[in-house]
Amino acid sequence: MRIKRAAVVTTAVLMSASLLAACGGGGSSSGGSADGIYSIYIGEPENPLVPGNTTESEGSQVLEALFTPLVTFNDEDNSVEYNGVAESVESEDNTTWTVKLKDGWTFHDGTPVTAESYTKAWSYNALSTNAFGASYFFENIEGYADLQGSETAEPVATELSGLNVVDETTFTVKLTGPFAIFPLTLGYTAFDPLPEAFYADPDAYGARPIGNGPFKADSDFVPGQGFTVTKYDDYAGDNPAQSAGVNFKVYTELNTGYNDVQGGGLDVMLDLPEDAWATARDQFGDRYGERARPDITSLGFPTYDPRFQDPNVRKAFSMAIDRQAIATAIFTDTRTPAGSFASPVVDGYREDACGANCELNPDEANRLLDEAGFDRSQPVDLWFNAGAGHDSWMTAVGNQLRDNLGVNYALRGDLQFAQYLPLQDAKGMTGPFRSGWIMDYPSIYNFLSPLYSAAATPPAGSNYVFFNDPAFDAALAEGNNAADIDAATADYQKAEDILIDQMPATPLFYGLNQAVWSDRVSDVKIDNRGNIVLEDVVVS
């Protein structure tokens, strides 16, 4: 989630996606932080703050402060840059990769960052008995299958056989086949290193992570409140913190946070409540910034529910939604209708790839629904997480389904984000549900495999629709085995075509990051991962 840092955000629109996008909302209304420390809004993270088990946006923003990845992404073209821990990531065949680390990197407890800091962490993340949400990111490393148990058998190994430590600063990664975009993936949080202190007490570590980033945690993260991190003086990176620290303040309502930043009780807020979308620019002036968000908002279908197992039902619901009308009336054109399963900012995106399946067509929608024998007499539950500004647009979706299909609906928006995701894991969605995804690394593959592959079925990943299509997985595998990125991308696009035919979810909108800040801070920037560049913020 780290990149070469962007230019200062101004009122001009900047060009632009863990983890699933989320917003929070009710924290303290106390004043802004003092002594060179600034405060920032976050929602409640889903899990303890461990890189391999943090796959959503709230926890990821915190980990941005505490960790520096192996590689970063160029802010203009998303190409790999070696501004992180890695000196180089090289391969002659795209199958066996050599990762060379820079000297001098340390964890916040003073211990060195070594090759084993990565190989041991990656094996721990991949081991199924640890039930980490980012496990599937390691599926193409040799030996991954041996780390996956079942209901009747334990894993036969605990370490990825494809990882080999050469020396203190060098390790090799042997994949199951060519994977041309492998260096891109190493910019994602799941590939961050872990110190030995983690293994001594994982629970304590999750409350007070020890990373290698520009800020360090001096106290435990308190659920419902947050914590403060301070500048790490021995940081080895090129971009040290420009402030004394960051106070992460947990909120459960966007409106509460927005009121606080207006009143001086909060310094930085990324993502605004509905009432502020059209007015924040004028209200905050040069303390407002925006940038295209590298994300997608979709309506996921619970394919495990008999009502939504027929692709024609899913297509009908998609064709009953007027995306542009909602984007204009509800989002005041701060969202763009989506015509693909991928974000426009990533390599492989095709404008309007979804075609007719993502266009308003009530007549065809009703024909498909009739053909599927869908029972319109039973209301449909529409799920979304509470306090994050989804009420109005989900209501608009429900109204369109009612008006265009004759299907009544019930809103289910009473769960906070940290409770909403586990219910998805447990197949608890009783109807279509709001789903969001922010780019982990800049490839169309990142918008396909983590959300729809069999390997990403919870708890190993974020396939909350529980889609399972061997042809889709085979197309992804073909892309992974391609000789170069262009050939891989063509295969990934074939996989997207299968999604378009099956519609396990319906793409709805591409987002816009809107940030506001107090007069105590400056140099507030949004990176091409959709996060605030925490280390660049300056406190007056």
C-alpha positions as CSV (number, residue, x, y, z in Angstrom):
1,M,0.0,0.0,0.0
2,R,3.0,2.3,-0.2
3,I,4.2,4.2,-3.2
4,K,6.4,7.0,-4.3
5,R,4.6,9.9,-2.6
6,A,2.2,12.1,-4.5
7,A,2.2,15.8,-5.0
8,V,0.4,17.9,-2.4
9,V,-3.3,17.5,-2.7
10,T,-5.1,20.7,-3.6
11,T,-8.6,21.5,-4.7
12,A,-7.7,20.3,-8.2
13,V,-8.7,16.7,-8.9
14,L,-5.7,14.4,-8.9
15,M,-5.5,11.3,-11.0
16,S,-5.6,8.0,-9.2
17,A,-7.7,1.0,-4.7
18,S,-6.7,-4.2,0.8
19,L,-8.9,-3.6,1.2
20,L,-12.3,-4.0,0.9
21,A,-13.2,-0.1,1.0
22,A,-14.8,0.9,4.3
23,C,-15.7,4.0,6.3
24,G,-16.2,4.3,9.9
25,G,-18.1,6.9,12.5
26,G,-18.6,8.1,16.8
27,G,-15.2,8.9,18.3
28,S,-14.1,11.5,20.8
29,S,-14.8,15.1,20.2
30,S,-11.7,16.3,22.1
31,G,-9.4,18.8,20.5
32,G,-6.7,18.2,18.0
33,S,-3.5,16.5,19.1
34,A,-0.7,18.6,20.5
35,D,3.1,18.4,20.6
36,G,3.5,17.9,16.8
37,I,1.1,14.9,16.8
38,Y,-2.0,15.1,14.5
39,S,-5.2,13.1,14.6
40,I,-6.9,11.2,11.7
41,Y,-10.3,9.5,11.4
42,I,-10.5,5.7,11.0
43,G,-13.3,3.2,11.4
44,E,-12.9,0.1,13.6
45,P,-10.4,-2.4,12.1
46,E,-11.8,-5.8,11.6
47,N,-8.9,-7.8,13.1
48,P,-5.8,-7.3,15.3
49,L,-3.2,-5.3,13.4
50,V,-1.1,-8.1,11.8
51,P,-0.2,-7.5,8.1
52,G,-1.2,-11.0,7.0
53,N,-4.7,-10.7,8.5
54,T,-5.5,-7.1,7.7
55,T,-7.4,-7.1,4.4
56,E,-9.7,-4.1,4.9
57,S,-9.1,-0.4,4.6
58,E,-9.3,0.8,8.2
59,G,-6.6,-1.5,9.5
60,S,-4.6,-1.0,6.4
61,Q,-4.4,2.8,6.9
62,V,-2.9,2.1,10.4
63,L,-0.4,-0.4,8.9
64,E,0.7,2.2,6.4
65,A,2.2,4.1,9.3
66,L,3.9,1.1,10.9
67,F,5.4,-0.8,8.0
68,T,7.3,-0.2,4.8
69,P,6.9,-2.8,2.0
70,L,9.5,-4.4,-0.2
71,V,8.5,-2.3,-3.2
72,T,6.4,0.8,-4.0
73,F,4.4,2.0,-7.0
74,N,5.2,5.0,-9.2
75,D,2.6,7.6,-8.6
76,E,2.0,8.3,-12.3
77,D,2.1,5.0,-14.0
78,N,1.9,2.4,-11.2
79,S,5.2,0.8,-12.2
80,V,7.3,-0.9,-9.6
81,E,9.9,1.3,-7.8
82,Y,12.5,0.2,-5.3
83,N,11.9,2.8,-2.7
84,G,11.1,0.2,0.0
85,V,13.1,-2.5,1.6
86,A,14.0,-4.4,-1.5
87,E,17.1,-3.5,-3.5
88,S,16.0,-5.8,-6.3
89,V,13.4,-8.5,-7.3
90,E,14.7,-10.4,-10.3
91,S,14.0,-13.6,-12.3
92,E,15.1,-15.2,-15.5
93,D,12.0,-17.3,-16.0
94,N,9.3,-15.5,-14.0
95,T,9.1,-18.7,-11.8
96,T,12.1,-18.5,-9.5
97,W,12.6,-15.0,-8.1
98,T,15.6,-13.6,-6.1
99,V,14.7,-10.9,-3.6
100,K,17.7,-8.8,-2.4
101,L,17.2,-6.5,0.6
102,K,18.8,-3.2,1.4
103,D,21.1,-3.0,4.4
104,G,20.3,-1.1,7.6
105,W,16.6,-1.8,8.0
106,T,15.4,-2.5,11.6
107,F,12.2,-3.2,13.4
108,H,10.9,-0.8,16.0
109,D,12.3,-3.1,18.7
110,G,15.8,-2.6,17.3
111,T,16.2,-6.1,15.7
112,P,17.3,-6.3,12.1
113,V,15.0,-6.9,9.2
114,T,16.4,-10.0,7.5
115,A,15.5,-12.4,4.7
116,E,14.0,-14.7,7.4
117,S,11.7,-11.9,8.5
118,Y,9.9,-12.4,5.2
119,T,10.1,-16.1,4.6
120,K,8.9,-17.0,8.1
121,A,6.1,-14.4,8.0
122,W,4.9,-15.6,4.6
123,S,4.7,-19.2,5.8
124,Y,2.8,-18.2,8.9
125,N,0.3,-16.1,6.8
126,A,-0.2,-19.0,4.4
127,L,-0.8,-21.7,7.0
128,S,-4.5,-22.6,7.0
129,T,-4.7,-23.3,10.7
130,N,-3.8,-19.6,11.4
131,A,-6.9,-18.6,9.3
132,F,-5.4,-15.4,8.0
133,G,-7.4,-13.4,5.6
134,A,-4.5,-12.8,3.2
135,S,-3.5,-16.5,3.0
136,Y,-4.5,-16.8,-0.7
137,F,-2.0,-14.2,-1.7
138,F,0.7,-16.9,-1.3
139,E,-1.2,-19.6,-3.2
140,N,1.2,-19.6,-6.2
141,I,4.3,-20.2,-4.0
142,E,5.5,-23.8,-4.1
143,G,4.4,-25.7,-1.1
144,Y,1.2,-23.7,-0.4
145,A,-1.0,-26.7,-0.9
146,D,0.9,-28.6,1.9
147,L,0.0,-25.8,4.3
148,Q,-3.7,-26.1,3.6
149,G,-5.6,-28.5,5.9
150,S,-9.2,-29.7,5.7
151,E,-12.1,-30.6,8.0
152,T,-10.6,-34.1,8.3
153,A,-6.8,-33.5,8.0
154,E,-4.2,-31.1,9.4
155,P,-1.7,-29.5,7.0
156,V,1.3,-31.7,6.2
157,A,3.8,-28.8,6.4
158,T,4.2,-25.5,8.2
159,E,6.7,-23.8,5.9
160,L,6.4,-22.9,2.3
161,S,8.9,-25.1,0.5
162,G,9.3,-22.6,-2.3
163,L,11.0,-20.1,0.1
164,N,14.8,-20.3,0.7
165,V,17.0,-18.0,2.7
166,V,20.3,-17.5,0.9
167,D,21.9,-15.1,3.4
168,E,20.9,-12.3,5.8
169,T,19.6,-10.0,3.0
170,T,18.7,-12.5,0.2
171,F,16.0,-15.0,-0.3
172,T,14.5,-16.9,-3.3
173,V,10.9,-17.6,-4.1
174,K,10.0,-20.6,-6.3
175,L,6.5,-20.3,-7.7
176,T,4.4,-23.1,-9.1
177,G,4.7,-21.6,-12.5
178,P,5.5,-18.3,-14.2
179,F,3.9,-15.2,-12.6
180,A,5.0,-12.1,-14.5
181,I,3.4,-9.6,-12.1
182,F,5.0,-11.1,-9.0
183,P,7.0,-8.0,-8.2
184,L,3.8,-5.9,-8.2
185,T,2.3,-8.1,-5.5
186,L,5.2,-7.3,-3.1
187,G,3.9,-3.8,-2.5
188,Y,0.9,-5.2,-0.6
189,T,0.7,-5.3,3.2
190,A,0.4,-9.1,3.4
191,F,4.0,-9.4,2.2
192,D,5.4,-7.2,5.0
193,P,8.0,-8.7,7.4
194,L,7.4,-9.8,11.0
195,P,9.9,-9.6,13.8
196,E,10.6,-12.6,16.2
197,A,8.5,-10.8,18.8
198,F,5.4,-11.6,16.9
199,Y,5.8,-15.4,17.3
200,A,6.4,-15.1,21.1
201,D,3.0,-13.5,21.6
202,P,0.8,-13.0,18.5
203,D,-2.1,-11.6,20.5
204,A,0.0,-8.9,22.2
205,Y,1.6,-8.1,18.9
206,G,-1.8,-7.6,17.2
207,A,-2.6,-4.9,19.8
208,R,0.8,-3.2,19.6
209,P,2.5,-4.1,16.3
210,I,6.2,-3.9,15.8
211,G,6.9,-2.9,12.3
212,N,9.7,-1.3,10.2
213,G,7.9,1.8,9.1
214,P,8.2,5.6,9.7
215,F,6.0,5.4,12.9
216,K,6.1,3.1,15.9
217,A,3.4,2.0,18.3
218,D,4.1,3.0,21.9
219,S,0.8,1.7,23.4
220,D,-1.9,-0.9,22.7
221,F,-4.7,-0.2,20.1
222,V,-7.9,0.2,22.1
223,P,-11.0,-1.0,20.3
224,G,-13.5,1.8,19.9
225,Q,-10.9,4.4,20.6
226,G,-7.6,3.8,18.7
227,F,-4.1,4.8,19.7
228,T,-1.2,7.1,19.0
229,V,1.9,6.2,17.0
230,T,5.1,8.2,17.2
231,K,8.0,9.0,14.8
232,Y,10.6,6.2,14.5
233,D,13.9,7.9,14.7
234,D,15.9,5.0,13.3
235,Y,13.8,4.6,10.2
236,A,15.9,3.5,7.3
237,G,13.6,4.7,4.5
238,D,14.0,7.7,2.3
239,N,10.8,9.4,3.5
240,P,10.9,9.8,7.3
241,A,7.9,11.2,9.2
242,Q,7.5,14.9,9.1
243,S,5.4,15.0,12.3
244,A,6.0,13.7,15.8
245,G,3.2,11.2,15.5
246,V,-0.4,10.2,14.5
247,N,-3.4,9.8,16.7
248,F,-5.7,7.2,15.0
249,K,-9.2,8.1,16.3
250,V,-11.9,5.4,15.9
251,Y,-15.3,6.6,14.9
252,T,-18.6,4.8,14.1
253,E,-20.2,7.6,12.2
254,L,-18.9,9.7,9.4
255,N,-21.0,12.7,10.5
256,T,-19.4,12.7,14.0
257,G,-15.9,12.8,12.4
258,Y,-16.8,15.5,10.0
259,N,-18.3,17.7,12.8
260,D,-15.0,17.2,14.7
261,V,-12.8,18.2,11.8
262,Q,-15.0,21.3,11.3
263,G,-14.7,22.2,15.0
264,G,-11.0,21.5,15.4
265,G,-11.4,18.2,17.3
266,L,-9.9,16.2,14.4
267,D,-7.1,17.1,12.0
268,V,-7.5,14.8,8.9
269,M,-10.5,13.0,7.5
270,L,-10.5,10.8,4.4
271,D,-14.0,10.0,3.0
272,L,-16.8,12.3,3.9
273,P,-20.5,12.0,4.9
274,E,-23.1,12.3,2.2
275,D,-24.1,15.8,3.1
276,A,-20.6,17.0,2.5
277,W,-19.8,15.5,-0.9
278,A,-20.9,18.6,-2.8
279,T,-20.1,21.3,-0.3
280,A,-16.7,20.3,1.3
281,R,-14.6,21.8,-1.5
282,D,-16.1,25.3,-1.0
283,Q,-16.2,25.0,2.8
284,F,-12.6,24.0,3.3
285,G,-11.0,25.7,0.3
286,D,-7.3,24.9,0.2
287,R,-7.8,22.4,3.1
288,Y,-9.7,20.1,0.7
289,G,-8.3,17.5,-1.7
290,E,-9.6,14.8,-3.9
291,R,-8.3,12.0,-6.0
292,A,-9.9,9.2,-8.1
293,R,-10.1,6.3,-5.8
294,P,-8.6,3.0,-7.1
295,D,-11.6,1.0,-6.2
296,I,-14.9,-0.5,-7.1
297,T,-18.3,-0.6,-5.3
298,S,-20.4,-3.6,-6.3
299,L,-23.6,-5.4,-5.2
300,G,-22.6,-8.9,-4.3
301,F,-24.9,-11.8,-4.6
302,P,-24.9,-14.7,-2.1
303,T,-24.5,-17.5,-4.6
304,Y,-25.1,-20.0,-1.7
305,D,-28.7,-18.7,-1.5
306,P,-31.1,-20.7,-3.8
307,R,-32.8,-17.4,-4.9
308,F,-29.5,-16.1,-6.4
309,Q,-27.9,-19.2,-7.8
310,D,-29.3,-18.6,-11.3
311,P,-27.0,-16.2,-13.3
312,N,-30.1,-14.9,-15.0
313,V,-31.5,-13.6,-11.7
314,R,-28.2,-11.8,-11.0
315,K,-28.2,-10.3,-14.5
316,A,-31.8,-9.2,-14.1
317,F,-30.9,-7.3,-10.9
318,S,-28.0,-5.7,-12.5
319,M,-30.0,-4.5,-15.5
320,A,-32.7,-3.0,-13.2
321,I,-30.2,-0.5,-11.7
322,D,-29.7,2.9,-13.2
323,R,-26.2,3.6,-12.1
324,Q,-26.0,7.1,-13.7
325,A,-29.2,8.3,-12.0
326,I,-27.8,7.2,-8.6
327,A,-24.4,8.7,-9.3
328,T,-26.0,12.1,-10.1
329,A,-28.9,12.2,-7.6
330,I,-27.2,10.6,-4.6
331,F,-23.5,11.1,-5.1
332,T,-23.7,14.5,-6.8
333,D,-21.5,13.0,-9.5
334,T,-18.7,12.2,-7.1
335,R,-19.0,8.6,-8.3
336,T,-18.7,7.2,-11.8
337,P,-20.9,4.3,-13.1
338,A,-18.8,1.1,-13.4
339,G,-18.8,-0.9,-16.6
340,S,-16.1,-3.4,-15.6
341,F,-15.1,-5.6,-12.6
342,A,-11.8,-3.7,-12.4
343,S,-10.8,-0.2,-11.6
344,P,-9.9,2.2,-14.5
345,V,-6.5,2.8,-12.8
346,V,-5.1,-0.7,-13.2
347,D,-3.5,-2.4,-16.1
348,G,-6.0,-4.6,-18.0
349,Y,-9.0,-2.4,-17.4
350,R,-11.5,-2.3,-20.3
351,E,-14.1,0.4,-20.5
352,D,-17.6,-1.0,-20.6
353,A,-16.4,-4.6,-20.6
354,C,-19.6,-5.6,-18.8
355,G,-21.7,-4.3,-21.7
356,A,-25.4,-4.9,-21.6
357,N,-25.3,-6.7,-18.3
358,C,-24.4,-3.4,-16.6
359,E,-26.8,-1.2,-18.5
360,L,-30.3,-0.3,-17.5
361,N,-32.8,-2.5,-19.4
362,P,-36.0,-3.2,-17.4
363,D,-37.7,-5.1,-20.2
364,E,-34.8,-7.6,-20.6
365,A,-34.4,-7.7,-16.8
366,N,-38.0,-8.8,-16.3
367,R,-37.7,-11.4,-19.1
368,L,-34.7,-12.9,-17.4
369,L,-36.4,-12.9,-14.0
370,D,-39.4,-14.6,-15.4
371,E,-37.3,-17.2,-17.3
372,A,-35.5,-18.0,-14.0
373,G,-38.9,-18.4,-12.1
374,F,-37.9,-15.9,-9.5
375,D,-40.5,-15.5,-6.7
376,R,-41.3,-11.8,-6.7
377,S,-43.7,-12.1,-3.8
378,Q,-40.9,-12.4,-1.3
379,P,-39.0,-9.2,-0.3
380,V,-35.3,-9.1,-0.8
381,D,-32.9,-8.1,1.9
382,L,-30.3,-5.5,0.9
383,W,-27.2,-5.5,3.2
384,F,-24.7,-2.8,3.9
385,N,-22.5,-1.7,6.8
386,A,-23.8,1.0,9.2
387,G,-22.6,4.5,9.7
388,A,-20.6,4.7,6.4
389,G,-22.9,6.8,4.2
390,H,-24.4,3.8,2.3
391,D,-28.0,4.3,3.4
392,S,-29.2,6.7,0.7
393,W,-27.7,4.9,-2.3
394,M,-28.7,1.5,-1.1
395,T,-32.2,2.8,-0.7
396,A,-32.1,4.1,-4.2
397,V,-31.0,0.7,-5.4
398,G,-33.9,-0.9,-3.6
399,N,-36.4,1.6,-5.0
400,Q,-35.1,0.8,-8.5
401,L,-35.5,-2.9,-8.0
402,R,-39.0,-2.4,-6.7
403,D,-40.0,-0.1,-9.5
404,N,-38.3,-2.0,-12.4
405,L,-38.8,-5.6,-11.2
406,G,-41.7,-5.5,-8.8
407,V,-39.6,-6.8,-6.0
408,N,-39.9,-5.3,-2.6
409,Y,-36.9,-4.9,-0.3
410,A,-35.8,-4.6,3.3
411,L,-32.7,-2.6,4.3
412,R,-30.3,-4.4,6.5
413,G,-27.8,-1.8,7.5
414,D,-27.5,-2.2,11.3
415,L,-24.0,-3.8,11.6
416,Q,-20.7,-1.9,12.0
417,F,-18.0,-2.8,9.5
418,A,-16.1,-5.0,12.0
419,Q,-19.3,-7.1,12.4
420,Y,-20.4,-6.9,8.8
421,L,-17.4,-8.7,7.3
422,P,-17.4,-11.8,9.7
423,L,-21.1,-12.3,8.8
424,Q,-20.1,-12.4,5.1
425,D,-17.4,-15.0,6.0
426,A,-20.1,-17.1,7.7
427,K,-22.5,-17.0,4.6
428,G,-24.8,-14.8,6.6
429,M,-26.0,-12.6,3.8
430,T,-29.7,-13.2,3.1
431,G,-29.8,-11.1,0.0
432,P,-27.6,-8.8,-2.2
433,F,-25.0,-6.9,-0.2
434,R,-22.8,-3.9,-0.6
435,S,-19.2,-4.9,-1.5
436,G,-16.2,-2.7,-2.0
437,W,-12.6,-3.3,-3.0
438,I,-9.5,-1.0,-3.0
439,M,-6.5,-1.9,-5.1
440,D,-3.7,-3.8,-3.3
441,Y,-1.5,-3.6,-6.3
442,P,-2.1,-2.2,-9.8
443,S,-3.2,-5.2,-11.9
444,I,-6.6,-6.4,-13.1
445,Y,-5.7,-9.7,-11.4
446,N,-6.1,-8.0,-8.0
447,F,-9.7,-7.2,-8.7
448,L,-10.5,-10.8,-9.8
449,S,-8.6,-13.5,-7.9
450,P,-9.0,-12.1,-4.3
451,L,-12.8,-11.6,-4.8
452,Y,-13.9,-14.5,-7.0
453,S,-11.4,-17.4,-7.1
454,A,-12.0,-20.6,-5.2
455,A,-8.7,-20.2,-3.4
456,A,-10.0,-16.9,-1.9
457,T,-13.1,-18.5,-0.3
458,P,-13.3,-17.3,3.3
459,P,-11.5,-17.6,5.7
460,A,-8.5,-17.7,3.3
461,G,-9.7,-14.7,1.3
462,S,-12.4,-12.2,0.3
463,N,-14.6,-14.3,-2.0
464,Y,-17.7,-13.3,0.0
465,V,-20.1,-14.2,-2.8
466,F,-18.7,-17.8,-2.6
467,F,-18.3,-18.0,-6.4
468,N,-16.8,-21.2,-7.6
469,D,-16.2,-21.6,-11.3
470,P,-13.4,-23.9,-12.6
471,A,-13.3,-22.1,-15.9
472,F,-12.7,-18.8,-14.2
473,D,-9.9,-20.3,-12.0
474,A,-8.4,-21.9,-15.1
475,A,-8.3,-18.6,-16.9
476,L,-6.5,-17.0,-14.0
477,A,-4.1,-19.8,-13.9
478,E,-3.3,-19.4,-17.6
479,G,-2.6,-15.7,-16.9
480,N,-0.3,-16.6,-14.1
481,N,1.6,-19.0,-16.3
482,A,2.0,-16.5,-19.1
483,A,5.5,-15.5,-20.3
484,D,5.0,-11.7,-19.8
485,I,2.6,-9.2,-18.3
486,D,0.8,-8.5,-21.6
487,A,0.0,-12.1,-22.2
488,A,-1.0,-12.5,-18.6
489,T,-3.3,-9.5,-18.8
490,A,-5.1,-11.0,-21.9
491,D,-5.8,-14.2,-19.9
492,Y,-7.0,-12.2,-16.9
493,Q,-9.4,-10.4,-19.2
494,K,-10.8,-13.8,-20.4
495,A,-11.4,-14.5,-16.7
496,E,-13.3,-11.3,-16.4
497,D,-15.4,-12.3,-19.3
498,I,-16.5,-15.3,-17.4
499,L,-17.5,-13.1,-14.5
500,I,-19.6,-10.9,-16.8
501,D,-21.3,-14.0,-18.1
502,Q,-22.0,-15.4,-14.6
503,M,-22.4,-12.0,-12.7
504,P,-21.7,-13.2,-9.1
505,A,-21.7,-9.5,-8.3
506,T,-22.7,-6.4,-10.3
507,P,-20.3,-3.6,-10.7
508,L,-21.9,-0.3,-9.6
509,F,-19.5,2.7,-9.1
510,Y,-15.9,3.9,-9.1
511,G,-15.2,6.2,-6.2
512,L,-13.6,9.5,-5.3
513,N,-11.4,10.1,-2.3
514,Q,-12.3,13.4,-0.7
515,A,-10.1,14.6,2.2
516,V,-10.4,17.6,4.5
517,W,-8.1,18.8,7.2
518,S,-7.7,21.4,9.9
519,D,-5.5,24.5,9.8
520,R,-3.1,22.8,12.2
521,V,-1.7,20.6,9.4
522,S,-0.4,20.9,5.8
523,D,1.1,18.7,3.1
524,V,-1.9,16.3,3.2
525,K,-1.6,14.0,0.2
526,I,-3.6,11.0,-1.0
527,D,-1.5,8.2,-2.5
528,N,-2.5,6.0,-5.5
529,R,-3.6,3.3,-3.1
530,G,-6.3,5.6,-1.8
531,N,-4.7,6.3,1.6
532,I,-3.3,9.5,3.3
533,V,0.5,9.7,3.1
534,L,0.8,9.8,6.8
535,E,4.5,10.5,7.0
536,D,4.3,13.6,4.8
537,V,1.8,15.5,6.9
538,V,3.3,18.5,8.7
539,V,2.0,19.9,11.9
540,S,2.0,23.7,12.3
